[in-house]
Amino acid sequence: MHKNEKGVVMPLFAMTAVCFLLILFLIVDIGAVRIVQGDLYKSLDAGALAGAAQSSHHEFYEYEQQAERIPIIRREEVFNQECVNTPAGRECRRVPPYYREVLVGWQYRLHEEQGSLVADWVEIERDAAYRVAQDVFWRNAQEMGLNEGDNRVLWVEPEQKELDVLQMEGEVRVLHRYLPSFVQGFFGETVPHSVNVHKSVDAKAVLRE
């Protein structure tokens, strides 16, 4: 190594170390944000599902009066004659009668009204759904630490989008623990110390048998 090349390794090492730390802190802070995103989604999803379960089943029937038409039959006795030609003339005599059935009218008999199912649906009970959704969300958020340490739940709100659809929406602020301090201390630049994570989840109520 030449004399004028002495000391080159140290600056190169320092630059490499700075780049390495910068990448490391970036990965750590981004990883923390990704974890919060997943936990926020799970908490919102659990709340939305629990809220959508607070629903009632409705059915709509159409009723129709059923009538039975019964024929009225009358039995008639019919007499007949049998005639033959003889040398003395035409002779007729009565033969035994027979019977025939004659339709004389109709009789109608009404039955009980029969209902046919036209439509059925579920409707979320709004007040109960909102209350349950909030309770389940905060229970899960507490278990996952969404409102502890460097994280803060800014807001969470359920909303009934349709008769059978409940939406849960929320936002969490995540503090960057390492990268902003490192950049400000080493480069003198100011970078945001936090990022807001926003998620929205829909849950649909289902027909219960």
Rosetta blueprint (number, residue, H / E / L):
1 M L
2 H L
3 K H
4 N H
5 E H
6 K L
7 G L
8 V L
9 V H
10 M H
11 P H
12 L H
13 F H
14 A H
15 M H
16 T H
17 A H
18 V H
19 C H
20 F H
21 L H
22 L H
23 I H
24 L H
25 F H
26 L H
27 I H
28 V H
29 D H
30 I H
31 G H
32 A H
33 V H
34 R H
35 I H
36 V H
37 Q H
38 G H
39 D H
40 L H
41 Y H
42 K H
43 S H
44 L H
45 D H
46 A H
47 G H
48 A H
49 L H
50 A H
51 G H
52 A H
53 A L
54 Q L
55 S E
56 S E
57 H E
58 H E
59 E E
60 F E
61 Y E
62 E E
63 Y E
64 E E
65 Q L
66 Q L
67 A E
68 E E
69 R E
70 I E
71 P E
72 I E
73 I E
74 R E
75 R E
76 E E
77 E E
78 V E
79 F E
80 N E
81 Q E
82 E E
83 C E
84 V E
85 N E
86 T E
87 P L
88 A L
89 G E
90 R E
91 E E
92 C E
93 R E
94 R E
95 V E
96 P E
97 P E
98 Y E
99 Y E
100 R E
101 E E
102 V E
103 L E
104 V E
105 G E
106 W E
107 Q E
108 Y E
109 R E
110 L E
111 H L
112 E L
113 E L
114 Q E
115 G E
116 S E
117 L E
118 V E
119 A E
120 D E
121 W E
122 V E
123 E E
124 I E
125 E L
126 R H
127 D H
128 A H
129 A H
130 Y H
131 R H
132 V H
133 A H
134 Q H
135 D H
136 V H
137 F H
138 W H
139 R H
140 N H
141 A H
142 Q H
143 E H
144 M H
145 G L
146 L L
147 N L
148 E L
149 G L
150 D L
151 N E
152 R E
153 V E
154 L E
155 W E
156 V E
157 E E
158 P E
159 E E
160 Q E
161 K E
162 E E
163 L L
164 D L
165 V E
166 L E
167 Q E
168 M E
169 E E
170 G E
171 E E
172 V E
173 R E
174 V E
175 L E
176 H L
177 R L
178 Y L
179 L H
180 P H
181 S H
182 F H
183 V H
184 Q H
185 G H
186 F H
187 F H
188 G L
189 E L
190 T L
191 V L
192 P L
193 H L
194 S E
195 V E
196 N E
197 V E
198 H E
199 K E
200 S E
201 V E
202 D E
203 A E
204 K E
205 A L
206 V L
207 L L
208 R L
209 E L
